[in-house]
Amino acid sequence: MIRRIALTAWIVALALVVYPTKAQSIEEFEKNLTIETLDNGLTLILYERKTAPVVSFFTYVDVGSAHEVPGITGLAHMFEHMAFKGTSKIGTKNRKAEIKAMADVDRAYAAYATARDRRDIDEAELVRLETQLKAAQDRAGELVAKNEFAEIIDRNGGVGLNAGTSADYTVYSYSLPANKLELFAYLESERFLDPVLREFYRERDVVQEERRMSAESRAFGRLFEQFVTVAYSAHPYGMPNVGYMSDLQRFTREDAKAFYAKYYVPSNMTVVVVGDVDTKKALPLLRKYFGRLPAGKKPAPPRTIEPPQFVEKTIVMPDESQPLYAEAYHRPAAIHPDDAVYNAISDILSGGRTSRLYRGLVRDKKIAAFASAFNGFPGDKYPTLMLFYAVPTPDSSNEQVQVAIREEIERLKTEPVSEDELEMVKTQAKAGLIRSLQSNGGIASQLATAHVQFGDWREIFNQVAKIEAVTAEDVRRVAQETFVSTNRTVGMIVNEDEN
């Protein structure tokens, strides 16, 4: 039921509502917008959009895998799973009995983990303890009203129940009929006020399986996990979003409680409401419920800053799968003044079928089945990577793709981008803004991201204005500064017979 975001920070799609296909000005947009910070530090953003009797909700928690440390990698994603398990009132058949049963599970797990991690493992004892753990989990599971949180939303006409964890954030979203605003306010505040981390170790097994499917059983997943680890020598962007398997096998419910207590505080949360809402009536309701969350200090950002890279790094992964070529360059975070230039470069190189990489590698030379450039890998809140990657055609090689990609990069450094190309990029930016504001969910996601990352919702519109200001000389300057061999990490999948 819950579709989760992968390594990169994709926008969560919600229920679509038809929106006039024309650009809005900041002034027009602001007329319908209200932002309020509650006494406990939580930010409420409301945007009135009375096109249909539907309201979309988007909760943005300023925590992702980049806020983890060795030993608890994957815990941001794990807590996302836990947020659907309910509260002391939702998701239980008998809370008093469940408390005792969950304590029994914790004791059984502690005994099992101690035996598992001993140097002189007693296999027979380990089997016995594992059997006891499973029995304790079964007893606790009998007291769980499974999926009750989601079923309440379904019964009340809710759609699009979703969540996702990236390197930079964790988000939760769904839509309800406009007359169910109080239900949302209760459910959403309640699950963060009173989360019960029930079925923790079984859900941890689910997360382990997700890791196997995304990062271990797929060649591209294995390569990119190694790739980002090599590209980042210090910053936590180098750790996998889904977590290392050893951590997924070892962090505990107590670890998750500590993570929640540190990061799920109101000052680290933004709640956005978009749709058929009357702000004057809605605000008192939202204050009442979200004001219940106890205040807490906003967590500090990661301390470690990625040091400059002074040498080209290369990884080669032999595999019988489809070959792949990738190279990436360190670049500043999204708040940097040159962010618009990097976005323009990305669009020039891979913004559709008229882009340089598509025309050069796919259409004309026919050496790649797919070629693209991507900004902000694996996140963009902190200094990040600009990634170029391509899938060679059966008759072509990684080396041919590498040469072709670098030729296009060198062109950016030596030849002015044409006015026609720049105008195309600027037109695409305007169209992208319009598309992003075509749904309640799109607006909610944009508002939350702009508010948290940039401290100003106007950045939704300002980003287009910044791209409008990009010049051919800006493109050449940034390309010359960034796309140098000592700032480059290369990764490729090669077939065994190529060695």
MOMO-V284040 format. One record per backbone hydrogen bond with DSSP energy under -1.0 kcal/mol. NH is the residue of the N-H (numbers start at 1). CO is the residue of the C=O. Records with the same first field share a line. If there is no record, write none. Layout:
NH: CO + CO
This chain:
10: 8
22: 20
29: 25
30: 26
31: 27
32: 29
33: 30
34: 46
36: 44
38: 42
41: 38
43: 269
44: 36
45: 271
46: 34
47: 273
48: 32
49: 275
51: 49
54: 52
55: 176
56: 274
57: 174
58: 272
59: 172
60: 270
61: 170
62: 268
63: 61
65: 166
66: 167
67: 64
68: 65
72: 69
75: 72
78: 74
79: 75
80: 76
81: 77
82: 78
83: 79
84: 81
85: 82
87: 90
93: 143
98: 94
99: 95
100: 96
101: 97
102: 98
103: 99
104: 100
105: 101
106: 102
107: 103
108: 104
109: 105
110: 106
111: 107
112: 108
113: 109
114: 110
115: 111
116: 112
117: 113
121: 119
126: 122
127: 123
128: 124
129: 125
130: 126
131: 127
132: 128
133: 129
134: 130
135: 131
136: 132
137: 133
138: 134
139: 135
140: 136
141: 137
142: 138
143: 140
144: 141
145: 91
146: 144
148: 145
151: 147
152: 148
153: 149
154: 150
155: 151
156: 152
157: 154
158: 153
159: 175
162: 173
164: 171
166: 169
170: 61
171: 164
172: 59
173: 162
174: 57
175: 159
176: 55
178: 53
180: 177
184: 180
185: 181
186: 182
187: 183
188: 184
189: 185
190: 186
191: 187
193: 189
194: 190
196: 86
198: 196
203: 199
204: 200
205: 201
206: 202
207: 203
208: 204
209: 205
210: 206
211: 207
212: 208
213: 209
214: 210
215: 211
216: 211
217: 212
222: 218
223: 219
224: 220
225: 221
226: 222
227: 223
228: 224
229: 225
230: 226
231: 227
232: 228
238: 235
239: 236
248: 244
249: 245
250: 247
251: 247
256: 252
257: 253
258: 254
259: 255
260: 256
261: 257
262: 258
263: 259
264: 260
265: 263
268: 265
269: 266
270: 60
271: 43
272: 58
273: 45
274: 56
275: 47
276: 54
277: 275
282: 278
283: 279
286: 282
287: 283
288: 284
289: 285
290: 286
291: 287
292: 289
293: 290
313: 488
315: 490
317: 492
319: 494
324: 493
325: 390
326: 491
327: 388
328: 489
329: 386
330: 487
331: 384
334: 380
336: 333
339: 336
342: 338
343: 339
344: 340
345: 341
346: 342
347: 343
348: 344
349: 345
350: 346
351: 347
352: 350
355: 352
356: 348
357: 349
359: 355
360: 356
361: 357
362: 358
363: 358
364: 359
365: 360
367: 361
368: 361
369: 391
372: 389
374: 387
376: 385
377: 385
384: 331
386: 329
387: 374
388: 327
389: 372
390: 325
391: 370
393: 367
396: 393
401: 397
402: 398
403: 399
404: 400
405: 401
406: 402
407: 403
408: 404
409: 405
410: 406
411: 407
412: 408
413: 409
414: 410
415: 411
422: 418
423: 419
424: 420
425: 421
426: 422
427: 423
428: 424
429: 425
430: 426
431: 427
432: 428
433: 429
434: 430
435: 431
436: 432
438: 435
443: 439
444: 440
445: 441
446: 442
447: 443
448: 444
449: 445
450: 446
451: 447
452: 448
453: 449
454: 450
456: 450
459: 456
460: 457
461: 458
462: 458
463: 459
465: 461
466: 462
467: 463
468: 464
469: 465
470: 467
475: 471
476: 472
477: 473
478: 474
479: 475
480: 476
481: 477
482: 478
483: 479
484: 482
487: 484
488: 485
489: 328
490: 313
491: 326
492: 315
493: 324
494: 317
498: 495
499: 496
